[in-house]
């Protein structure tokens, strides 16, 4: 994850992956959220992927 909060990458294996998001503002305590990201099929047909990218 980048410093602006963008999560990028190319998933290679379908599955559900647990993640923990943490927000800080310099005043304790930090806020946390335990959640998950589910990776499914690629969404690609031929050379086109959804959302459209090429």
C-alpha atoms as an extended CHARMM CRD file, in Angstrom:
* protein
*
        54  EXT
         1         1  UNK       CA              0.0000000000        0.0000000000        0.0000000000  PROA      1               0.0000000000
         2         2  UNK       CA              1.2980000000        3.4270000000       -0.8990000000  PROA      2               0.0000000000
         3         3  UNK       CA              1.4300000000        6.3550000000        1.5160000000  PROA      3               0.0000000000
         4         4  UNK       CA             -1.7460000000        7.7990000000       -0.0640000000  PROA      4               0.0000000000
         5         5  UNK       CA             -3.6450000000        4.5850000000        0.7180000000  PROA      5               0.0000000000
         6         6  UNK       CA             -3.6210000000        3.0350000000       -2.7570000000  PROA      6               0.0000000000
         7         7  UNK       CA             -3.4770000000       -0.7430000000       -2.8850000000  PROA      7               0.0000000000
         8         8  UNK       CA             -1.9770000000       -1.9590000000       -6.1540000000  PROA      8               0.0000000000
         9         9  UNK       CA             -0.7660000000       -5.1940000000       -7.6510000000  PROA      9               0.0000000000
        10        10  UNK       CA             -1.7920000000       -8.1150000000       -9.7990000000  PROA      10              0.0000000000
        11        11  UNK       CA             -3.4010000000      -11.0060000000       -7.9490000000  PROA      11              0.0000000000
        12        12  UNK       CA             -2.1550000000      -14.4160000000       -9.0290000000  PROA      12              0.0000000000
        13        13  UNK       CA             -4.1240000000      -16.7760000000       -6.7710000000  PROA      13              0.0000000000
        14        14  UNK       CA             -7.8310000000      -16.6940000000       -6.0140000000  PROA      14              0.0000000000
        15        15  UNK       CA             -8.7840000000      -16.7530000000       -2.3500000000  PROA      15              0.0000000000
        16        16  UNK       CA             -9.7750000000      -14.6590000000        0.6390000000  PROA      16              0.0000000000
        17        17  UNK       CA             -6.9480000000      -12.8470000000        2.3720000000  PROA      17              0.0000000000
        18        18  UNK       CA             -7.1730000000      -11.2300000000        5.8200000000  PROA      18              0.0000000000
        19        19  UNK       CA             -5.8450000000       -7.6830000000        6.1630000000  PROA      19              0.0000000000
        20        20  UNK       CA             -5.6600000000       -5.1220000000        8.9590000000  PROA      20              0.0000000000
        21        21  UNK       CA             -6.1100000000       -1.4350000000        8.1380000000  PROA      21              0.0000000000
        22        22  UNK       CA             -4.6560000000        1.0750000000       10.5940000000  PROA      22              0.0000000000
        23        23  UNK       CA             -5.2920000000        4.8160000000       10.6750000000  PROA      23              0.0000000000
        24        24  UNK       CA             -3.1520000000        7.1460000000       12.7630000000  PROA      24              0.0000000000
        25        25  UNK       CA             -3.3050000000       10.8680000000       13.4050000000  PROA      25              0.0000000000
        26        26  UNK       CA             -0.6880000000       11.2480000000       16.1220000000  PROA      26              0.0000000000
        27        27  UNK       CA             -3.2020000000       10.9150000000       18.9370000000  PROA      27              0.0000000000
        28        28  UNK       CA             -3.4720000000        7.5060000000       20.5840000000  PROA      28              0.0000000000
        29        29  UNK       CA             -5.0340000000        5.0920000000       20.1470000000  PROA      29              0.0000000000
        30        30  UNK       CA             -4.7450000000        4.2280000000       16.4540000000  PROA      30              0.0000000000
        31        31  UNK       CA             -7.9370000000        3.0720000000       14.7320000000  PROA      31              0.0000000000
        32        32  UNK       CA             -7.7950000000       -0.4460000000       13.2900000000  PROA      32              0.0000000000
        33        33  UNK       CA            -10.1240000000       -2.5180000000       11.1410000000  PROA      33              0.0000000000
        34        34  UNK       CA             -9.7110000000       -6.2470000000       10.5610000000  PROA      34              0.0000000000
        35        35  UNK       CA            -11.2550000000       -7.2340000000        7.2350000000  PROA      35              0.0000000000
        36        36  UNK       CA            -10.4710000000       -9.3180000000        4.1730000000  PROA      36              0.0000000000
        37        37  UNK       CA             -9.9730000000       -8.9920000000        0.4390000000  PROA      37              0.0000000000
        38        38  UNK       CA            -11.4630000000      -11.6380000000       -1.8440000000  PROA      38              0.0000000000
        39        39  UNK       CA             -9.6750000000      -12.3380000000       -5.1220000000  PROA      39              0.0000000000
        40        40  UNK       CA            -11.7930000000      -14.0310000000       -7.7990000000  PROA      40              0.0000000000
        41        41  UNK       CA            -11.3310000000      -14.6550000000      -11.5320000000  PROA      41              0.0000000000
        42        42  UNK       CA             -9.2260000000      -12.3240000000      -13.6140000000  PROA      42              0.0000000000
        43        43  UNK       CA            -12.0680000000      -10.5830000000      -15.4630000000  PROA      43              0.0000000000
        44        44  UNK       CA            -10.0720000000      -10.8230000000      -18.6850000000  PROA      44              0.0000000000
        45        45  UNK       CA            -11.2610000000      -11.9710000000      -22.0760000000  PROA      45              0.0000000000
        46        46  UNK       CA             -8.5700000000      -12.1650000000      -24.7150000000  PROA      46              0.0000000000
        47        47  UNK       CA             -6.5220000000       -8.9840000000      -24.4350000000  PROA      47              0.0000000000
        48        48  UNK       CA             -9.2480000000       -6.9920000000      -22.6300000000  PROA      48              0.0000000000
        49        49  UNK       CA             -9.6290000000       -6.7920000000      -18.8670000000  PROA      49              0.0000000000
        50        50  UNK       CA            -12.3780000000       -5.2050000000      -16.7590000000  PROA      50              0.0000000000
        51        51  UNK       CA            -12.1410000000       -2.4390000000      -15.8280000000  PROA      51              0.0000000000
        52        52  UNK       CA            -10.8000000000       -1.6910000000      -19.2760000000  PROA      52              0.0000000000
        53        53  UNK       CA             -7.0270000000       -1.6920000000      -19.3900000000  PROA      53              0.0000000000
        54        54  UNK       CA             -4.7370000000       -2.8150000000      -22.0960000000  PROA      54              0.0000000000
